[in-house]
């Protein structure tokens, strides 16, 4: 099972994206775990997820968090602002899964 964690300033806006991503995964018959949390939860969840996606509003944290993630064999990337704004859960899911494989 692939595990994806979305991070934003408070975990609120990304929770809607999570719902859309889970719906897209369900349609494709994929078994995934996707959650949304605030940035402050990154370190304590580092070992629990395969990939970490940042909401566009916190993209300035990418380099800092990615450095920590890479030390642990993980990766942090920013969600495409257009896909995020239009709530394209299927596109964001595809993006995440391609980063894991």
N, C-alpha and C positions, 0 to 999 in steps of 0.2 A: 504494500500500500504506500502510495506517495503522500508525503505530508508537506503542506504548504502553509506558511504563516505570513499574513499580511500585516504590515505595521504602518501606523499613521500616528498623528499627534495624540489622539484619544481612543482610537479603535472604533469610532462611531461610523464614519462614512464608509470605511472599508467593510463593515458588517453587511451592508447592502450588496457590495461586490461579492462577498463570500457566498451569499445566498444565490446569486446569479451563477457563480462558478460551480456550486454544488448542483444546481439544476442542469447546467451544461454537462457535467460529469455523469449525472444520472442518465441523461439522454443517450450518452455514449457507452453506458454500462461500465464506467470506470469506478474503481474503488479508491477514493481519496479522502484524506482528512484535510480540511481547510478551516483555518480560524483567523480571526482578526484581533489584534491587541495593540495597545499603545507602545510606543518606542521603548519605554522603560522596562518592558518585559522581554526585550531581545536577549540579553545575557542569560537569564535563567531558562530560556527556551531553546538555547543554541543547540543542545544535544537532542532535542525532540522533533526537529523538522528537517526536511531535505533541502528546502529553499526558502528564502525570505524575500518578500516583495514589499517595497516601500510605496506608499501613496505619493503621488507627485508633489504634494505640499511639504513633504519632508525629504525630498531628493537630496538636499544639501548634506544629509547624514550618510549617504551611500558610501563614500570612500572610507570614512571612519569605521562604520559597521562592517563593511566588506573586508577590511584588514583583519578584524577580529574573527570574522566568519572563516576566512581563508586559513587562518591558523588552526582551525578546527575542521578543515576539509569541507566547508560549506560556502555558500555564495549569497550575496545580497544584490538585488537589482531593483530598478525603479519601474513601476508600471507605466506604460505609455499613457500620457495625459489625455489623449483623445479617447482611448479605450476606457480609461477610468471615468472620464466625464460623461461618456455615453453609456456607462455601465455594461460594457460588452464582456460579460462573464465568460463566454466561450473563447474569446480572443485572449483574455488574460490567463485562462486555464491552459490554453495551448502554449502560450509564452512560458508559463511556469514549468510545464511538463517538458518542453524542449530544453530548458535550462538544467533540468535534473538528469536527463538521458545523456 
